[in-house]
Each structure stands twice: as structure tokens, then as C-alpha cells.
Amino acid sequence: MIRLIRSELIKLRTTNMWWIFLLCSVAFVGLALLINTAQADSDLSTPDYLNQAPPPGMSPQDQADFLAQQQAARDEAAANHTGAGLARIAANVYTSGQFFGLMMVMLLAILLITNEFYHQTATATFLATPKRTKVIAAKLITGGAMAVIFWFIATVINVVVGAIFFSSEGVANSLGHWTAQQAILLNLLVYVLWGIFGIGIGVLIRSQIGATITAAVVYTIGTYAALAMLALIREYLIKEDWVLEAAVYIPPLASEHVVGSLRGQMGNTHLPARWVGVVVLVGWAVILGTIGTLITRKRDIA
């Protein structure tokens, strides 16, 4: 098994694709950091209108509404400056770039197996190792290891930049708070699981171009199309909150829910505990990994 893993790492290292995907991942992390730190700055700042008196000419009801909005904004600003509030904001900053970072990991894992069919080396690989389950296991481990590297680089960038940002804001960086630590560690798990997803998809769709394009389109456009569909169903058909809560069963959104960043997109929707997102992702990984292994064991490679 160790020799198989080394072989897979050599195959990955001797291609140009891994560093192209890594550079893309770093670029997306930088863009996401810019957006998330701007959002964090907005959350930590105090709006000017909080200290303003109601504009003249307002009716008593409008004045009451104005004062109520001011108080709600004050409460939110105060909550953001508590230990838990700062940790929540920090968790979002420290996991910046997750969405596209996971896609890069998935696509590279897909290439890890579809390259075998594209370059017609699959036959030689399985002749050298007749037990195909070992080959798939080596690819799964390699995909997971590659995902750890992507996660590590993204996390180092996020933590360094994030710590500098929070220092400039004059607040704690929350690295010692469990909420931020949990988000970082769960993000590692999510990256590894998406590496496994990529291997499973590559087995199901052996065409290199077909697998990468299909996976990228479903991951990006499909994810938010499904979210929009759930919103329409909730608005016009089934007016129940569980319809929107079902978003956590969509793998990319489950990944965001695991690190706590989905709640910002869903507004006041009540979402299940984070462990539900973990179970969803593990379930998908087990299904894809098992199906991929079974198909590879039975499929004619030549």
C-alpha cells in the first residue's frame, strides 16, 4: 500500500495540474478574505445613525419604529463584540475561500483517476496491482493527503491575514476560542471528504473532460440553483421552514454549514446542528467511495 501511495504521489507531482489548481485556490482564498474581512469590519463597526435622534416630522409610530431599529442595531453590535460574537466572525474569516477551494480539491482528485484512462495507463496500473481495491484505496488516501495540503496553505493564509486584521480592529483574534478552532478543524475534515468525492466522481465518469466539466457545473451552478428552487418551494408551495433547512443536504452547502458560514446566507432560518452537515458529507463520501470501488473492481479497464 505504501508503494502504491508513493506511486500516486509521483503521478500527481509530475503533472502541471496540481500547482495550477493550487494557485487558483490561493487566488480564491485571497478574494474571499477580502470579502470576509470587509464584512467583518462592517460587523465590528458602529453605524453613525445609532446616535442620531429621529428625523423631525416623523409620526409617533415612525419614531417608535426608528428607535426600535436603533436598539436592535445596538444589541447586534454589542453581541458582535462579545467573545462568542468575535469567535463567530473569526471562524468565517479563518475559513475563507472554502467554497472554491473545495472545488479545486475535487477537480484535482477527479484528474487523479481520470488521467489513468485519458493517458491509457489504467491497464498497466491494474496489471501491476491486480487487487483493484488497493489501487482505489491508494488513490483515496492520496486525494485526502492532497486535500490536507490545500487546507493547510489556505488556513495559514487565513490565520495570518485574519490575525493582522483583528489586531488592526483592536479586538481579540479568537484563535484561543473553541468556536474558531472548531471551524478550522472541521474545515480540514471537509477538505478531506471532498478529495474522496473527487475520486468517486472520477470513477463514475471516466471521461476527463466530461467528469471535470460536469462536476464544476453541478458544484457551482447546480448548488445555487437548488438553493433557489428550495426558496421558491418555500415561498409558493410548501410554506414550512424545513424546506429551507433541507439545504444542508446539498454537499457544498453542508460544507459551509459545518464551519458555520451558511447561516449568514440563510438569514433567520433555523438550521440543524453542525454535526448534521458532517453526517451528510460523510454519508456522501461513503456512498461515492463504495460505488467507485465496486465499479472499478468489476469494470473492464482495457
C-alpha angles and dihedrals in degrees: 000000000000090000090049092051091048089050091052092048090052091050089051096044095049094058126080095225099081096063092042090056090044092053090048090050091051090049091052090048090054092049092046091048090054091052096042095047089049089052091046091051089053091049092050097045124086114235115237094230092066090081096042125105119236111279113260118261095038119140116243090255093051090048090052091050091048092051091046091053090049091052092048090051090049091051091049092048090049091049091051090057095053120097092257093046094050091047091052091051091045092051089057092049095045092053095047116147095026097131098057093029089062090049091054090050091048094049093048090049089051090054090049089071105023090056087067090061096036094054092035094237094124093090092054091045094053093041089055090047109029092181097082094186089069091052092052091045089053090050091049091051091046091049090051092048091050089050090053090056092051090048093048095052093045092047094049090052092046095047095046095046092039094052090050090049095050090046089054089050090053095238135113117277090224093220087134093053117098093224092063093040091050092051091051094048094044088049087060090054091049092052092051092049091052089052087057090047090056093054091049093049091048090055093047093048109034095183108099095211094038094050096046096045094044093047094046094048094046091045096051111024095024094053097056093036087059090047091051090048091053090050091051092048090050092048101045112014117023110022095196128119093229089072091067091038087061087074088087089069090065103091100227091046091044087056091054091046092053091061093039100248097113093073091069090059096044097052114206094348111135107240127193122251119290092251088068089064090049091052091049092052094044089049092052091046092051092047095048094041093049094045091047093051093047093048093048092050092054104030121100105244101187 
